[in-house]
Amino acid sequence: MADEVPETIYDVPTPSFLVDIDIVKRNCSRMIEQCKRYGVELRPHMKTHKTIEGGILMTGGTKRKIVVSTLAEAEFYADNGFDDILYGYPIIKEKLNRCAKLANHLDMFHLMFDNLTALEAIISSPLDPGKKWSVFLELDCGNGRSGIKWNSEEAVHLSKMAATAENIVFQGLYTHCGDSYTSYDRNEGLRQEIQENTTERLLFLKERLRKEGIQCKSCGCGSTPSCANPIDSMSSLTEFHPGNYIFYDFMQMTIGTVQEEDVGVKVATRVVSHRPDMNMMIVDAGFSAISYDGIQRMSYQPTGISLFKGHPNLRLFGMTQEHGKVQPIEGTLDFDMYPYGKLLFLIPWHSCDTAMMHPVYYVHSGDKILDIWRPCRGW
Ligand SMILES: Cc1ncc(COP(=O)(O)O)c(C=O)c1O
């Protein structure tokens, strides 16, 4: 059933994931234009959608210069004619065999590393004659995830070591400013502070390395909240690598990155049960259809962790695997308005996680389904 192309968005099986191609194309062209205006290169991240079609739109058709978060994605894009692929995830020795195949096969395949053990493993792993590893040093400029601290001596030491290793081309510095996601409730001041700090810290290390004779060809930051609304100083960087902007989601609306009309995805779901005794109905989208991500924010959002399009009084207040629990924000639920089988569309809290849960995406323009996209899965 899932592989048949339904005629309209009202005919899709539920739950299912819908992609509005007109919004998605607009989001992609805006980011391409934005990067041109700021004089930086765009290396879009594929993790949000993991599809060939989305990759083509994000690269403006070049199929060059992308970031991926898994080796399965790297292989999927390489097999489908993409090149200049950065595996933007901390590399470990145990994954280098798979990476070597990509490095030998592609014109450009880059690794990201953040520690000495990984760098030593790269240095002692041979590639085909004439081939060198290409690496980015991952920095933590305040995000608090992987990456080496931007102001540590170790960051300088690792850069020097990579830049002088015979079998390595040192590309430069990469940071994911995921801390920009903490600027909830449209806190523009906080977002700008994070953008300023990230930019300053990247440039600080770049300059320190320059003084030591090490050039960073690339010096870039990512995250959709940062790159969708950059600050002026970010034009001193060379590269942006956001990913979520292809779809956006309810979380980006909450942060203030975009408005509802820019969100290009939704989950179709149907009413399956009425519980008047609990002033509640059940829809067929549980956490296996929209994910649990954002659940910690549930109590802060009047509508719960997602938004029912066109039904602002509905609140998704709980989920089990296949059940979504829905109550009105105010008053008594009008069950006549929501009969069994009634189709509703949910804007998910986090489109990356939600997309991950669906084997196919129904791609539509207006009401009409045009295509089905098949994402890459696994690791
Ligand atoms: C390493 C890395 N780079 C870039 C991105 C893209 O950021 P965003 O999802 O905010 O667009 C991510 C997202 O998690 C990431 O982990």
The ligand as an SDF file (V2000), in Angstrom:
LIG
                    3D

 16 16  0  0  0  0  0  0  0  0999 V2000
   27.5200   18.2530   12.8150 C   0  0  0  0  0  0  0  0  0  0  0  0
   26.2790   18.9320   12.3580 C   0  0  0  0  0  0  0  0  0  0  0  0
   26.3740   19.8750   11.3910 N   0  0  0  0  0  0  0  0  0  0  0  0
   25.2810   20.5310   10.9230 C   0  0  0  0  0  0  0  0  0  0  0  0
   24.0270   20.2560   11.4360 C   0  0  0  0  0  0  0  0  0  0  0  0
   22.8400   20.9750   10.8770 C   0  0  0  0  0  0  0  0  0  0  0  0
   22.1640   21.7420   11.8300 O   0  0  0  0  0  0  0  0  0  0  0  0
   20.6060   22.0000   11.7530 P   0  0  0  0  0  0  0  0  0  0  0  0
   19.9310   20.6820   11.9600 O   0  0  0  0  0  0  0  0  0  0  0  0
   20.3280   22.9700   12.8280 O   0  0  0  0  0  0  0  0  0  0  0  0
   20.3060   22.5560   10.4180 O   0  0  0  0  0  0  0  0  0  0  0  0
   23.8870   19.2860   12.4460 C   0  0  0  0  0  0  0  0  0  0  0  0
   22.5930   18.9840   13.0400 C   0  0  0  0  0  0  0  0  0  0  0  0
   22.4370   18.2920   14.0070 O   0  0  0  0  0  0  0  0  0  0  0  0
   25.0470   18.6130   12.9110 C   0  0  0  0  0  0  0  0  0  0  0  0
   24.9830   17.6780   13.8750 O   0  0  0  0  0  0  0  0  0  0  0  0
  1  2  1  0
  2  3  1  0
  2 15  2  0
  3  4  2  0
  4  5  1  0
  5  6  1  0
  5 12  2  0
  6  7  1  0
  7  8  1  0
  8  9  2  0
  8 10  1  0
  8 11  1  0
 12 13  1  0
 12 15  1  0
 13 14  2  0
 15 16  1  0
M  END
$$$$
